[in-house]
Amino acid sequence: MNINGVECDVCSTEVNGQKARLLTPCTVRGLPFADFAVSCFVERSPNPEEAALYAPCLMALYYVQCYRHLLNKRSFDLSSFSSQYYPTLGKLCESIKIESTGDPLLDKIQILIRLGRPDGLKSLEEILPGAIYQHPEWIPVENLEADTDTLADREWEKVKKALSKKIREGDEPLDKVCDELSDRYLTLVLFLAERTTFDVLHQGAEAVYQIIKEKLTPAERDLFRDGCLKSPQYLNRILCFDPSPIFPWFTQIIEKVYRKVGTERASRFLSPELVEKLRASYLSFYPFWLQYIGEDEKDRSRLRENDKDEPPGPKKKEHWEGKEEVPYWEGAEEYAKELPDYMADPFLTALLNLGYPYDRSKRGGKGAKKKEGVETVLSPLEREIVGLEAEGLSNKEIAQRVGHTPSYVSKIRKQVREVLRDTWERSSYKPFRKQMHGELRQLYMGLPPDKRPLFKDFYLGMVRRLIQRLPKNGQLSPELAEEAAIPSFLRN
């Protein structure tokens, strides 16, 4: 429907027993909502020219690449609780004692509430990162109101200290440490892109609210604010524009109850208090549900492979029996690999879907040569010096700890920096650059010849303007940044 020039998608619902509409803006006075939101963001920015450049780029980067950052691998399915296809999960559900309602669906709701509370109910702020992000431990959820540069600098220092500690305490090859460094850095990049994306959409939605609020009922105003503005209780995410479907999946659970058991019985069963418990338990259990169904599917796949190789004869005993069960609250490490589809502008999708962040799965393939060279491992002394350096100790203080002279410690620190830089370039930087340049060339050659100069001018202009914003005291020089971002075929 159109309200004062704002085209909205309309979803009919009920609030406190009264009919209401949830309106989601699509176009505003002829502009797509995202473009309108960017224009609002640019108008309020102290540096409009810079905001007009980075805001749409970060938004496109986020919506195209966010599946590398979010956990939303599989749609949550209550039927898996009693499915023979998921025997380990089924066994866990059978162990939960409840008072039966006589309806299988309502019984599963009670089981889910119990499954999400093995150690008591945590707060929503504690539960949400684990339900939304692939690596919740890498996500900065404190002091989110800090400006972007301050937040980025603070979190990058945390990353470097964490990895220095990892080097000091472990003896794994530096290649693996550099892989984790790249993963954590790119997770931080996507988190900052996410933060900017929701800031932009929030400002656009605020402007839309002022345009349409007089045409809305009080309940509809509340629905709009809850769905289209940033929600502090949901980590400042915007539910109606959130690519993580963790909240719509919960809505589907509620909808299914109403559809299957009837409005009257569902209303009695789903009291406001129970719905809040169900929401928290669902969010808490979702990562572990992924682990259970993933492990059961792997076992099922292994069983099929074994059956192919098994000679004709009596069927072997099902290997589910006697399988050791691991309590899900000890931690989830493996998740299913399916990736959700996202809708985005086709040109921006093609432009920015360049394998960034670096997709390590594309390193090889059929016919790919095995990586040559030996993995780099630091000596115990070198690892100790790296750890002490991360604590902020001087050469003299480190020398006193390790029993060497300050000059020797300085020499070791220089050697380690060179080894770390060489390892990072070999294991992460060069493969990433090769992948990005290859896919960029494929995109460029796929354009009509008359469009290639336009693409080249746009890309070079965007890269060089971004490079100008590099901090003058940064570790990456403008020359290296340009080499990394601009392939040779666009230089000629």
N, C-alpha and C positions, 0 to 999 in steps of 0.2 A: 504494500500500500504506500501511497505518497502522502507525507505530512509536511506541509510548508516547504516543498521542494526536496524533501529527503525521502528517497526510495528505501523502504525497509522490508526485510523478510519478517514474517509474522508467525509466531508460534503461540497457539492458544493454550492456556493452562488455567490452574486455579490457585488462588492465594487465600488461605483461611476460609475455604469454602465458597469464595466468590470468583467468578470468571474474570480472567485478566489476559493481557497480551504481552508477550516478550518480543520487543522490536529490536532487530539488529540492522544497523544502517548498511546499505549497499552502495548507493550513490548519493552525493550531496550536491544539488544544483548542477547536475550534469557531470560532476567529477566522480570517478571511483572513490570509495571511502578512503582507501589507503592514500591516494594522492591528496585528497582533502586533508587528511590527518597530517601528512608531511607539510603541507602549506601552513597549517596551524602551528606546527612545531617550528618551522623556519621563521615565522613571524615573531615568535616569542624568544627566539635564540639571540644571544648577544652578538653572535657572528653568523648572520643569515647565509652568507655565501658558503661558508664551511658546512653549516647544517644541511643546506640543500644538496651538498655532495655526499656526505657520509650517511645521512639518515636513510635514503632509499637503498643505498648499497648494503648497509648492515641489515635492513629489513629483508631484502632479497636473499642475502647470505643465510640469514637465520631460517627463513621458511623453506629454503631449498635443502639446507644441510642439517636441520635440527634433528633428524632421525639418528645422527651420529652422537647426539648429545642427550637425547631423551630415552627413557626406558621403555616407552610404549611399544612393545614387541607384539603382543597378542591381545585380542579382545577378551576380557574376562568372561568366563562361561560357567555358570552355576551347575550346568548339567555334567561337567567334568567330575563333580564330587561323587557321582554314583556310576560313572562310566567304566565299563570293563576295560576300556582302552587305557585307562590311567589307574592301574591297580595299586600303586604305592600311595597315590593321593586318596584313592578310595579307602584304603586301609586306615590312613590317618583319620579320615572323616568318620569311619565306623568306630574309632576309639573315643570320639567325643560323645559324652552322655548328655542327652537333652530330654525334656518332657515332650513327647510327640504331640503335634497338633492335629494329626490325622491327614494332613496335606503335605506331600513330599516337598513341594516348593517352599512352604513356610518352615518346614524342618531344616531345609538347607540354609535358609536365612539365619536360623538360630545357630547352626553349626558354624557359619561364616563369622558370626559375632564372637563365638568362643575361640575360633582359630586365630583371630586377629589380636587376641589378648592373652598370650602365654605368660606374660610377666606383669600383668596389669595394664591398664589403658594409659598410653602416653599422650602427650599433648599433640594437637594437630601440627604445630610447628616442628615437632620432633619427627613426626611420621612422614610429612609431605616430601622432603627431599628424597627419601628412599623410594617413594612411589613414583616420582617423576623423572629422576635423573639416573643415567647409567652409572655414574660415579658420584654419588651424593657426598662422599667424603672430600671431593675436590671442589665442591660448590661453596662459594662464600655466602653464607646466609645471615651473617652478622653485619651491622652497620651498613646496610644497603643504601642508605641515603647519601653516602659519600659520593663526591663527583667521580666521573668515570676514570679520569687519569689517576686520581688518588687510589681508587679501588684497584685499578690494573697494576699500579706500582706495588701496592701492599701485597696483593695476591701473588705477583711474580716473585717477590722476595720470599714468600712462604714456600713457593714451589722449589726455588733454588735451595733453601735450607732443608726441606724434606728430602730432596734427592742427594744432597751432601751427606745427610744422615744415613740414607740408604747405602751410599757408597762406603761410608765408614763401617757400617755394621755388617755388610754382606760381602760376598766374594764372587758375585755373579759378573759376567762380562759387561763391559761398559756399553756394548751395543744395546743390551736390554735396558740399561739405565737411560740411555739416550732415547730409546723408543718411548719409554714412560715420560721422559721430559717433553717430547713432542706431543704425546697424547694429552698431557696435563696442560700444556701451553695452549693447544688448540681447543681444549674444553673451556679454558678461560676466555679465549677469543669468542667462542659461540655464546658463552654466558653473557659477555658484555654486549654482543649483538642482540641477544634476547632482551636484555635490560633496556637498550635503546628502542627496540621494536615496541615493547609495551609502553614505554614513555610516550612515543609518537602516537600510538593508537589511543592512549588515554586522553591526550590533549585533543585529538580529533573527536572522540566520543563526548568529551565535556562540551565542545562547541555544538555538537549535534543536539545534546540534551537541552541546551538553552534555546535551540530553534523549535523543538517539538514538545517541550514539557507541558505547555499549556493545553495540549490536546490529549494528555495522558491522565488516567486516574491516579490517585495516590499509590495504589498497589502497582500500577504499571511503571510509575516513576521509580519505586523501590526495585522492581525487577530490572529496569534498565541500568540503574546504578550498580546493582549486584552483578549483572552479566557483562556490561560493556565498559566498566571502569576498573582500574586496578584494585585488587582485593588484598589488603594488608594481611588478612588471615590466610590467604593462599599464596604467600611468598610474592606478593605484588604482581601476580599473573592476572590476565583478563580472560574470563571463562569463555566468552563467545568468540574470541580470536586466538585461543590457545591451541597450538597444534598437538599438544598432548591430550589424547581423548580419555584420560583417566576419569574426568568428571562426567562427560557424557555416558561413559560405560556405567557409572553408578546410577545415573538417571534411568538407563535402560533396565537395570535391576528393579528399581521401584516400579517402572512402567509394567514390567513383566508380571509383578505381583498383582497389580491392579487388574491386568488383563486376564490372568489365569484364575484368580480366586474371587473376582468380583469386587466392585467398588465398596460395598458396605463392609464386607469382611476385611478387606485390605485396610480400610480406614481405621477399623478397630484394632487390627494387629499392628499396623505401622504408626504407633504413637510418635509424637515429636521426639521424645526421649530415646525411643528405640531406633529411630532413623539416625540420630546423631551417633549412637553406639555403632550402628551398622556402617555408617560412613567411615568412622575412624578405623573399625576393624577391617573393612574392605581395603582401605589405603595401606594399612599395616601389613596385610597378608598378601597383597598383589605381587610384590617381588618374589616371595617364597612360593606362591602358586606357579609362577613362571619356572622356578627351579624344578618343582615337582613334575609338571607336565613335560618339561624338557628332558628330564632324566628318564621318565617313562617312555617317551617317544624314542630316545636313543636306545633304550633296552629293547623296545619293540623292533627297531630297525636292525639291531644286532641279531635278534632272534630270527628275523627273516633271512638275513645273510647266512646264518648257521644252518637254517633249514634247506637252503639251496645246495649247500655242500654235503648235507647228510645223506647217506646211502638209504635206499628203500628198506623198510623194516618197521618195527613197532615205534610209535611216536615217543620221543623222549619226554621226560617229565618237565613240566613248565618250570622255568628257572625263576619265576617270581617267588616260589615258595622258599622260605628261609632267607629271603633277601634282607640284608641289614637295613634298618630304617634310620635315617639321620634326622633328628629334630630340625624343622625348618628354621627355628629361631637362632640356630648356630651360625647362620649367614648364608646368603645366596651367592654363588660364584659363576654358575652357568645359566645362561638365558637362551630362549629360543631365538633363531636367527631371522625370522621373517621381518621384513621392513615394511612399514605402512606407506601408502601413497599419499602425496600431498598435491594440492592444487596450487598452481602459481602461474604468473604470466609466462607464456611460452618463450618469449625472447629472453627475459631475465633468467628463466630456468636454464635455457641453453647457454647463456653467457656465464652464469655463475656456477653451473654444475660441472666444475672442472676437476672433480676428485679432491676438492679442498674442503675440509681438512684432509691431509694425506691419507689415502686408503692403502694400508699396508697389504691388503689382500691382492692388490694389483701388481705386486713386485714381480711375480712370476706367472707361469701358466704353462700350457703345453709347449714343449720345445724350448722353454726358458733355460738358460745356462745356470748351473748352480753357482751361488755366490762364492767367489774365491777369497782367499785370505784367512787369517786366523783372528779369533776374537781377542779383544784387548782386555786384560785383567790387571788391575793395579796391585802393587805389593802391599802387605800389611802396613808398612810405614807410610806409603803414599796415601792409603785410605785414612789412616789416623790423622795425617796433616790436613786432608780435605775436610774432615769433620771438625777439627779445631779451627780451621780458617772460617768455616761457616758460623762458628760461635763468636766470631769477631776478634779473635786473639791476634796479637801482633807476631812478627817473626821471632822476636825475643821471647815472648811468652810461650809460643809453640816449641821453640828450641829447648826451653827449660822442661817442658812436658815430655818431649821425645828423646832428650839426651843428646842433641846435636847442636852445632853452632848455628847462629842466626843466618849466616851466609849460606850454609848448606840447606837450611830450611827454605830460604828464598829460591835457591836453585831448584829444589824439588817442586816447589809451588809452580814455578815457571814451566817445568817439564810436564807437570800434571795438566796445566791449562792447555798446553799444546796438544797433549794426547786427547783430552776431552774434546777440543775443537776439531781435531782430525777425525775422531770417532763419530762425532755428531754429523760432520759433513758427509762422511762415507755412509753412515747407516740411516740418516734421516733427511738431511738437507738436499743432497744431490738426487736421491731417488724421488723426493717430493718435487723438486724443480723439473726433473725429466718428465715425470708424469703430468704435471701441470702444463708444461710447454707442449707436450705431445697432444694432449686433449684440446688445448687452445688452438693448435694448428688444424686439428681435425674440424673444429667448429668453424674456423676462418675459411678453410677450403670448401666447406659445405655451403657457404653463402654465395649468392649470385655475384658474379664479378663486379657489377656496378655498386654493390653494397659493401664490398671489402674496404675501400678507402674510408667510408664512413665509420665502419667498425674499428679500423686501425686508429683513426683520429680520436674516437671516443675512448678506446682502451688506453692509448698512450697518455692522453690528457688526464684521465682518471688516475692512472698509476703515478704520474709525475706530480700531480697535485697532492696525492696522499704522501708521497715521499717527502715533500716539502714540510710536512707536519711531523716528521721524525724528530725526536728530541736531539738537541745538539750534542748532548753528552751520552747518547745511546751507544750500545755496543755494535749496532749495525750501521755502517756508513751508507750514505745515499748511493754510492757507486755499487756496493754489494746488493742493496735493496733493488736497484734498477736491474742489475744482472739477474736477480732471482725472479723478478716479476715480468720482464720483457724478453721474450724469446728472440733469437737472432733473425727469424724470418720477418718480424715486425720492425726490426731496426733498419733493415736494408731499404 
